[in-house]
Amino acid sequence: MKKILNKGVTLGLGLAITSKEQAQKLVDEMVKKGELSRDESVEFVEKLFQKGIETQMQLDQLITKKAQELVAKLNVATKEDIRRLEQRIDQIDQKINPAE
């Protein structure tokens, strides 16, 4: 049974478990059914939670990377591009209308 649980962790079960409380509920149910001892449950919850955090971070990085690639591919102005243009417009406006 322990092998199955470890496989679950490595297969990304942590992604489905979004909070430590949810992981604890899952493990408590497994302890009730006798599939896991109380001692093993503490370690298992921690593994699930850590795997969930790691998987979420990897997913966030992947989404950010893909979004940046899409913006670059579509040749869409970024917030930074717009900010620079706004600054440039302000500079030109000050030169044209210094009294305002």
N, C-alpha and C positions, 0 to 999 in steps of 0.2 A: 504494500500500500504506500509505503514511503516513497518508492520509486515513482509511482503515479503522481503523487503530490509534487515531487521535485520537477517532474516533467511539466506539470501544470504551471509551475512558477516560470520555468524557462520558456514555455510557449506563449507567455504574455498574459497569463491570467491576471497578473498585476495590473494590466491596462484596464481590465473590466472592473476591478476593485478600485474604486476611486477614493475611498477613504479608509482610514484605519478601523473605524467603527464597523463598516461593511465587512471588512476582512475578519474582524473579530466575530461577527455574527456567523459567517461562513464556517469558521473554525469551531465555534461553540457547537454548531450543528453536527460537525464531524466528530467532536468529542462525545456528544450525546449518542451518536450511532456507534461509537466504539472504534471508529476508523483512525483515531488519533488520540494519543495520550495528552494529559493536561500539560506536561512538561514540553512535549513536542509542539503543542499549540502556540506557546509564546514565541518560540523561534520561527514557526511557520508564519504567524501573523506579521512578524517583523520582515521576513523575506518577501511576503506578498506586498507589503507596503513599500519597501525599498524598490522592488521590481516595478511597481506602479509608478513611482516617482521617476525612475530611470527611463521607463518607456515613455512617459509623458514628456520628459525633457527632450528625448530623441525625436518624438513626434513634433513638438514645437519647433525644433531646429529644422526639421525637414520641411514643414509647412512654410516657415520663414524663407528658407532657401528657394523653394519652388515659387513662392509669391514674388520674390525679387527677380527670379529668372523670367517670370511671366511679364512683369512690369518692363524689364529691359527688352524683352522680345517684342512687346507691343509698342515700344517707344513712347510710353506714357510719361508725362512729367511727374516727378516725385515731389513730395513736400519740400525737400531741400531745393529742388529746381525752382519751384514757385517762390520760396523764401528769397532766393538770390535775385529773382526777377523783380520781386516787390522792392527789395533794397535798391536795386538799380533804378527802378522807376522813381523811387523817393529821391535819389541823388539827382537824377535828371530834372525832376520837378523843382527841386531846390535851386538848381542852376537857372532854370527858366523863370521861376517866380521867387526870387530871393526875399521879397518883402513879406510874403505870407507866412 
